Amino acid sequence: MRVTASALIVSLLAGCAGGNQLGPNATAVDRANANFGQTVATGAVSGAVVGAILGAVVDRGNRGQGAALGALAGGALGAGAGTVVANNNVNQARTEDTLQQQIQDAQNQASLANAAATEAQHRAAEAVAQSPQLLAQYRAGKITSAQYHQQLTASEEYGQQLQQLVGNISKREDVLRQQVAAAGNNSEDLRKSLAQIETSRQSLQSSQAELYSATAAVPQS
């Protein structure tokens, strides 16, 4: 089947746009993870789109094949740079439009990170309060170790989500630091968002540690 360059590029862009769907019951941590995690995926797709365009131009005899090969090469390069996808704009950070977009993105992500950190604090507090109650029930013979563990499964899974989010936020911080450096004297707003994101990450790490502590001492049968 012959693949046209335009069809390939459209499908790549559609995949990027539709890959971040969340259900109505998504938590603040779910939303933050989806947003921060999109950095890597966007890098791969952006590289593939650019590669497809260049491939179609270079291989005029078979634009579809050239686009496909270019997409593969571009996708590989883009994925390799996915954790720093915003670097595509770093060299243009001094331009007003690009800088304002970077500021808006950073502010949005700072809000997401803050909401996730607040939610995580409540979840960690609930787990810390629940753990001794469950332990007392276990020691009194009212529940088994399996029942004890089952009650804490949700907290354990939430802790794993926090671990993933902390990693995604750390990658975003690296990008923001480069954007701050590129913005020079116009970096104040970016610096504020970076500081807010760092504070939220530290709070998330504390909540993750509390969750781990609350779920680590599960009694064995």
Disulfide bonds with the S-S distance in Angstrom:
none
